[in-house]
């Protein structure tokens, strides 16, 4: 599944960010802790160049703690990068971000000089919620659907910092179908952009392999289904997804699985690890040489 989802406002946002980047001192990139690699926009690295960067693994309360720790260690191997795991309940830690920005730029900028910090992130990673907590008031619209923020705005913060918000950006084309599916499972791509049942089937296959105990417990199953389609059928039977005559309503079962994952009702689950990404990169490199 190659996902093409690049609305006009995103193209304009990329162009505008490229124009203002010379004025920026530090970049904050917000990612989904459940899919740090898939929700990391490669355009950010390209556009920020050597500027310091704070990578926020947001929605940490929904992600597998071991996976999140591995991702933080992975990102901090990069030069001038600090990785932090957060969720919207940690308001005190979020409010310390301006001080961290100053610390990362210590020795480069005087304490009285206004620091310009650009906050970026793909749609639906919780960027607007973080901005509202930092500002102490509602400035950015929050919504469950991706692409809520469409215009750039500048926000004054503590420590003489100007935070520049940007619309959520996806990159023009995702050639890796796993990335497209993970973004869809997490809710970063609108449900109307692809086949809902296909996304749920991808998630079901992965959960059976990576989190079998959580699946058995959540849906009160006697044993683990042998495939993703069997899991969706079991969910349909458990959750009122049978049509007249006993026909399975896969759309209903798909809604249940995806919504419960997104709400954290399946437990703290992540869709990727650094080891998974490295293994796939090695396999791809091997095949390319054949």
Long-range contacts (C-beta under 8 A, 24 or more apart in sequence): 1-177, 1-180, 1-181, 1-194, 1-198, 2-173, 2-174, 2-175, 2-177, 2-180, 3-173, 3-174, 3-180, 3-183, 3-184, 3-189, 3-193, 3-194, 4-173, 5-170, 5-189, 5-190, 5-193, 6-170, 6-171, 6-172, 6-173, 7-147, 9-147, 9-150, 9-167, 10-147, 10-167, 10-168, 10-169, 10-170, 13-152, 13-166, 13-167, 13-169, 14-43, 14-47, 14-169, 16-152, 16-166, 17-47, 17-118, 17-120, 17-166, 17-169, 18-47, 20-118, 20-164, 21-47, 21-48, 21-49, 21-118, 23-116, 24-48, 24-51, 24-116, 24-117, 24-118, 24-164, 25-51, 25-52, 25-101, 25-105, 25-108, 25-109, 25-115, 25-116, 25-117, 26-51, 26-52, 26-53, 26-54, 26-101, 26-104, 26-105, 26-115, 26-116, 26-117, 26-118, 27-51, 27-52, 27-53, 27-54, 27-117, 27-118, 27-119, 27-120, 28-53, 28-54, 28-56, 28-97, 28-101, 28-117, 28-118, 28-119, 28-120, 29-53, 29-54, 29-55, 29-56, 29-119, 29-120, 29-121, 30-56, 30-58, 30-119, 30-120, 30-121, 30-125, 30-126, 30-127, 30-130, 31-55, 31-56, 31-57, 31-58, 31-121, 31-122, 31-125, 32-57, 32-58, 32-59, 32-63, 32-124, 32-125, 32-126, 32-186, 32-188, 33-57, 33-58, 33-59, 33-60, 33-62, 33-63, 33-68, 33-71, 33-85, 33-270, 34-59, 34-62, 34-63, 34-64, 34-186, 34-269, 34-270, 34-271, 35-182, 35-183, 35-186, 35-188, 35-270, 35-271, 35-272, 36-68, 36-71, 36-75, 36-272, 37-71, 37-179, 37-272, 37-274, 37-277, 38-178, 38-179, 38-182, 38-183, 38-186, 38-271, 38-272, 39-121, 39-122, 39-125, 39-183, 39-186, 39-188, 41-120, 41-121, 41-122, 41-169, 41-170, 41-171, 42-171, 43-169, 43-171, 44-120, 48-118, 50-79, 50-80, 51-80, 52-80, 52-81, 52-82, 52-104, 52-105, 53-78, 53-80, 53-81, 53-82, 54-81, 54-82, 54-83, 54-84, 54-97, 54-100, 54-101, 54-104, 55-81, 55-82, 55-83, 55-84, 56-83, 56-84, 56-85, 56-86, 56-130, 57-83, 57-84, 57-85, 57-86, 58-86, 58-87, 58-121, 58-125, 58-126, 58-127, 58-130, 59-87, 59-125, 59-126, 60-85, 60-86, 60-87, 61-87, 61-89, 61-264, 61-268, 62-87, 62-262, 62-264, 62-268, 62-269, 63-268, 63-269, 63-270, 64-268, 64-269, 64-270, 65-268, 67-270, 67-272, 67-273, 68-270, 70-273, 70-274, 70-275, 71-273, 71-274, 74-274, 80-104, 86-130, 88-126, 88-129, 88-130, 88-133, 91-133, 94-130, 94-133, 94-134, 95-133, 95-134, 95-158, 97-134, 98-134, 98-157, 98-158, 98-159, 98-161, 99-158, 99-159, 101-159, 101-161, 102-159, 102-161, 111-160, 112-160, 113-160, 114-160, 114-161, 114-162, 115-159, 115-160, 115-161, 115-162, 116-161, 116-162, 116-164, 117-157, 117-161, 117-162, 117-163, 117-164, 118-164, 118-166, 119-163, 119-164, 119-165, 119-166, 120-166, 120-169, 121-168, 122-168, 122-169, 122-170, 122-183, 122-188, 123-147, 123-148, 123-168, 123-169, 123-170, 123-188, 123-189, 124-148, 124-168, 124-186, 124-187, 124-188, 125-168, 125-188, 127-165, 127-168, 131-155, 131-163, 131-165, 134-163, 135-163, 140-165, 144-187, 145-190, 146-187, 146-188, 146-189, 146-190, 147-190, 178-280, 182-271, 182-272, 185-258, 185-261, 185-271, 186-262, 186-271, 187-258, 187-262, 196-251, 196-254, 196-255, 196-258, 197-232, 197-250, 197-251, 197-254, 199-254, 199-258, 200-232, 200-250, 200-253, 200-254, 200-255, 200-257, 200-258, 201-228, 201-229, 201-232, 201-254, 202-228, 203-228, 203-257, 203-258, 203-261, 203-271, 204-228, 204-229, 204-231, 204-232, 204-257, 206-271, 207-231, 207-257, 207-261, 207-266, 207-269, 210-269, 211-266, 211-267, 211-269, 214-266, 214-267, 214-269, 215-266, 217-267, 218-260, 218-265, 218-266, 218-267, 231-257, 232-257
